[in-house]
Amino acid sequence: MGIGVSVFLLAVGAVLTFAVHSHVPTTNLGMVGVILMIAGGIGLVAALAFAAMHRRGPVATRERIVEHDSVRGA
């Protein structure tokens, strides 16, 4: 699940929870909205963590060059 899908789930869940005031006898639309918002929030956190992990890239290290006395001519 990407960032876009997560934001979409959050938006649909918020609309169902706060803006829809119709009565469906077999379904609680407020609860469905809350579940969608929770799923979208978890997906958003996971997508951002996954993107941050790949954004770092490989770690570059610098090796210290040590000159020996025989190389310097001493």
C-alpha positions as CSV (number, residue, x, y, z in Angstrom):
1,M,0.0,0.0,0.0
2,G,1.5,3.3,-1.1
3,I,1.2,6.8,0.3
4,G,-1.6,7.7,-2.1
5,V,-3.7,4.7,-1.3
6,S,-3.3,5.4,2.4
7,V,-4.3,9.0,2.1
8,F,-7.3,7.9,0.0
9,L,-8.4,5.5,2.8
10,L,-8.0,8.2,5.4
11,A,-10.2,10.6,3.3
12,V,-12.9,8.0,2.6
13,G,-13.0,6.9,6.2
14,A,-13.3,10.5,7.4
15,V,-16.2,11.1,5.0
16,L,-18.0,8.0,6.1
17,T,-17.5,8.8,9.8
18,F,-18.2,12.5,9.9
19,A,-20.2,13.5,6.7
20,V,-22.5,10.6,5.9
21,H,-25.7,10.6,7.9
22,S,-27.7,7.9,6.2
23,H,-29.1,4.9,8.0
24,V,-28.1,1.4,6.6
25,P,-29.8,-1.3,8.7
26,T,-27.0,-3.9,8.3
27,T,-23.9,-1.7,8.5
28,N,-22.6,0.9,10.9
29,L,-21.1,3.4,8.4
30,G,-19.3,5.3,11.3
31,M,-17.5,2.1,12.3
32,V,-16.6,1.3,8.7
33,G,-15.1,4.8,8.5
34,V,-13.1,4.5,11.6
35,I,-11.7,1.1,10.4
36,L,-10.7,2.7,7.1
37,M,-9.0,5.6,8.8
38,I,-7.1,3.2,11.1
39,A,-6.0,1.1,8.1
40,G,-5.0,4.3,6.2
41,G,-3.0,5.6,9.1
42,I,-1.1,2.3,9.6
43,G,-0.5,2.1,5.8
44,L,0.8,5.7,5.8
45,V,3.2,5.1,8.6
46,A,4.5,1.9,7.0
47,A,4.8,3.6,3.6
48,L,6.7,6.5,5.0
49,A,9.0,4.2,7.0
50,F,9.7,2.1,3.9
51,A,10.4,5.2,1.8
52,A,12.8,6.6,4.5
53,M,14.6,3.3,4.6
54,H,15.2,3.3,0.9
55,R,16.1,7.0,0.8
56,R,19.1,6.6,3.0
57,G,21.0,4.4,0.5
58,P,24.3,2.7,1.2
59,V,26.6,4.1,3.9
60,A,29.9,5.4,2.5
61,T,32.9,5.1,4.8
62,R,36.3,6.7,4.4
63,E,39.3,4.5,5.2
64,R,42.1,6.2,7.0
65,I,45.4,6.0,5.1
66,V,48.3,5.4,7.4
67,E,51.8,6.0,6.0
68,H,54.5,3.8,7.3
69,D,58.0,5.1,8.1
70,S,59.5,3.0,5.2
71,V,57.2,4.7,2.7
72,R,58.1,8.2,3.8
73,G,61.8,7.5,3.5
74,A,62.7,8.0,7.1
